């Protein structure tokens, strides 16, 4: 690779930022059992301490998303200060309107107006927390839906959803955004109120420029071309965030890149081509400000190493996407050279970018081999020894 091109690739990799989720540091499990691990944080402050280790060893993970009420605290400004003291900042605020008994038939789309008011009150609380923490994004995912035909009116539920979204949208400050996630199914098995990117996109278009779509890579039907969705949303200026994870059959929330690393590469190439990667020529004119967040639950693997590995997987896919010769690819496409165009993508994907990334991390003051550095740091042994007593963070099943 010419030296000038290599410099551009390294510059973009140094500019990359990946947001880690607070809940990935706590206990999690399946629908049947939550598995406890030694050293798991007991407070949101200890979650940030662990997140700081991920950033220290990778150099590109300075933001941490919060989930309310899992991360509720008495003083959110102080929490933001705690993050800043550890070289972090607080990222997306994630609302939770799916874990209380009242939400059995839905939250903002519930036929009961009292339940809808309660859900909307929580969403407004989350915006208040954004004000206190300096967070930019409010991320909304609704488990609302139906299990049986005739259970409720499909159109009426869309109207209730639109009403709630508009109330929240009007509450946002000019520098804040609403990012709307979607999910194909579960826990609603007949119809989900925000089942796909098209539904999310339609609501966001109606709301305005501060409403964006969040693409969760695990929330699609098998065989869905996720990179097409990414390309379309980027082209329309409506791709606001990613929730990166992997799934083999449904939404397993496994480590990103675990199931199909080639898919992750294809997604990151479309992000680059659409101007979504900061530090690239494609993003120079209009960087959309995409939040690249992990959304994963580590049930059987150690928490911090799994998050470090996930960050590394995103870095590797990004590095390979940056190696694609876009000029040569464009020429092959215009010439109708099907195999030649595909070969240009495959050549980039098959490149071993690990030595390049080791150089980039060292230039950032991090570790060339983050996994080995973490293992040698003694942090896992320290937290297992010191975090004894109290109640471990996590979610119930």
Helices and strands as residue ranges (DSSP letters): H 3-15, E 19-21, G 22-25, E 28-29, E 34-35, H 44-58, E 63-67, H 76-85, E 89-94, G 101-105, H 113-133, E 137-140, E 145-146, H 154-171, E 177-180, E 191-192, H 197-207, E 211-216, H 226-235, E 239-244, H 261-273, G 281-283, E 291-294, H 303-323, H 326-334, H 338-349, H 354-363, H 370-377, H 379-386
